[in-house]
Amino acid sequence: MPGKGEPGEAIAASFLEENGIKILQRNFRSRTGEIDIIALDGETIVFIEVKSYSSLGIESLEYAVDAKKQRKIIETSKYFLSFHREYKYMAIRYDVIFISPDGINHLASAFTEGV
């Protein structure tokens, strides 16, 4: 059974690929959480959270990806990197892709580990 975020994640993955970003994995899970999309943007590994809304605006994003969610994504990204040592020395970025009826908003470097 498809997850509730799958249509948005498929749109986001297509958007990323159209912009030259290579998808490495989708829906990576660990004990600490899930990352919707893991991708390569040049020499940077990118961990991407996808949020889809039909009526809420971009201003609601801070509530959708709060500090707790960010910590889960960061911990899950560390878990991924512990198994994929080939990315060990790459720059890391955490993005959020917000999908609404108005279109796609890609927030590169939406948050950092220091948050």
Secondary structure as UniProt FT lines:
FT   TURN            4..5
FT   HELIX           6..18
FT   TURN            19..20
FT   STRAND          22..30
FT   TURN            31..32
FT   STRAND          33..41
FT   TURN            42..43
FT   STRAND          44..52
FT   HELIX           58..60
FT   HELIX           61..64
FT   HELIX           67..83
FT   HELIX           85..87
FT   TURN            88..89
FT   STRAND          91..100
FT   TURN            101..102
FT   STRAND          103..111
FT   TURN            113..114
//
